[in-house]
């Protein structure tokens, strides 16, 4: 049950269904109170719902189990920015609008998880979380990834950028979101949402398409 419930908890988070994500992670923690991954996901689900006091308690629980846990430490630091007299915090500014759940379903040839290169500084990355929608910005032969408030996060590897730029210029459309976010490693989930008739027989990400720079 745990594996299926964990998958469900992650899917809820990617779809920005934070109430359901909270419930799923709470069930996982009932099964295993020392499940640090579920505790971290629960803490973030609470942040997204404005439940800052509960989020602090959850992250402090993580620290009691793992004093150097980077996710808990990062989010506890972010929670310090929350003013008691103002609900308009950096945390809320980073909130995103829900996107359709099916956006995040993997489809052969249409989706790919890609690790970004030349990622931004730690301060910028501290506000990036899995499930956040991002912009793909084409500049010459490269694709840069930006947050919704237009802050640079990183860039796609060159071979993927060049391939996608060809498709984009020909009429294909894509969306992307943060798939995983760590201190120095950020990966995005890219999905083709519209295929031009010009490329009807060409997959955006064929099974034979591999790169040292991507997953």
Buried (B, 14 or more C-beta within 10 A) or exposed (E): EEEEBBEBBBBBBBBBBBEBBBBBBBBBBEEEEEBBBBBBBBBBBBBBBBBBEBBBEBBEBBBEEBEEBEBBBBBBEBBEEBEEEEEEBEBBEBBBEEBEEEBBEEEEBBBBBBBBBEBBEEEBBBBBBBBBBBBBEEEEEBBBBBBBEEBBBBBBBBBBBEBBBEBBEEEBEBBBBBBBBEEEEBBBBBBBEEBBEEBEEBBBBEEEBEBEBBE
